[in-house]
């Protein structure tokens, strides 16, 4: 299955994007991206602590030829399972295949480290993310009511998705 993610990434325009491993040195940029994409963004300290965790793998998304990331993906590995902690792409950079390329590369990296199952939570109203995850074969395995706090103060349910990479 690993080859499928590589092919999907290439076919979606990976050549227009650079995706590199991210570490604590990227905390400022990734915290800013997270804050721009979510109602409750992670602070620089939270992001730095996360990126220092030995069980966390993160990738940063760069437009070709640019030095600042416009997106990232981060997951925590436990044995042969990974939980996607966050995937975020700045609004101005959406729609050009970057999210697809980022997720493909990130899943490939996880598979290369022996991960056989990936789980994540996504706001039930995030149609773009749900469509992206569906293209990779994620399936709903549960829900959490009133999990996400939205910018307007309301709460939205989380859909729990899983992907078996075997």
Secondary structure by P-SEA (a helix, b strand, c coil): caaaaaaaaaaaccccbbbbbbcccaaaaaaaaaaacccccccaaaaaaaaacccbbbbbbbcccccccccbbbbbbcccccccccccccccccccaaaaaaaaaaaaaaaaacccbbbbcccccaaaaaaaaaaacccccccccccccccccbbbbbbbbbbbcc
